[in-house]
Amino acid sequence: MTEPPKRYRSPFDYKVPASQTEEGKERIRAYYEALGCFVDIFAKIETGITLTLWKYARTSPTIAKVVFAGTKIELGSSFIKQLAKEASTTQEQRDDLDFVLQQLGIINGVRNNILHYGATSVAEGNAIVSNALKAKGEANVFPISPTLLDQMTEDLRKITWHIAYRHLGRPMPLGQLGRAFLQGVFLTPWQYKHPTEPKSQRAKARKAQTRKRGPKPPRQP
């Protein structure tokens, strides 16, 4: 049997890559601008967490630099919560730490994935971050965009206010407008909502919960 003739490819069949279009270039520019702002404020948060850890550990900077050298966000947050329980902190302060550090942990995970694996399809307008290349099991895939980066940036900015005024002892504003603004910041909900976990992980969680509860009792006749 003879092979069907190959279709002639006309020069007009060529499609310009999204990254070379004006719209694609603008998407790339907006993405990296938002990413730069996000990375910059995350560095400031790392400084804030370091200072908070030193404060709750009640150590001088000289000693703290040795004891906590290399402590990153995740471990530092864990130390802070443990130390706060042992220190003379109010329940309100501990609740605020839990509230702030939980969101910071979510954003830290996103930040690590972005910096380690990068984003694809930015120019196309449907960018994702994925660890599929290195994942041993199910890949961690989630969307990313300038809007989502801006949301995380605003959340990190809110975290800096919480840390400064509620945990590092920065004096409250004297003016009524300043205090009202700060109270509004404290009451503002988080903007960034991370996508739900994959179905397989939810199924595993349900199975684990079922095992904890034990088998269901048999139906009565």
Secondary structure, 3 states (H helix, E strand, C coil): CCCCCCCCCCHHHCCCCHHHCHHHHHHHHHHHHHHHHHHHHHHHHHHHHHHHHHHHHCCCHHHHHHHCCCCCHHHHHHHHHHHHHHCCCCHHHHHHHHHHHHHHHHHHHHHHHHHHHCCECCCCCCCEEECCCCCCCCCCEEECCHHHHHHHHHHHHHHHHHHHHHCCCCCCCCCHHHHHHHHHHHHCCCCCCCCCCCHHHHHHHHHHHHHHHCCCCCCCC
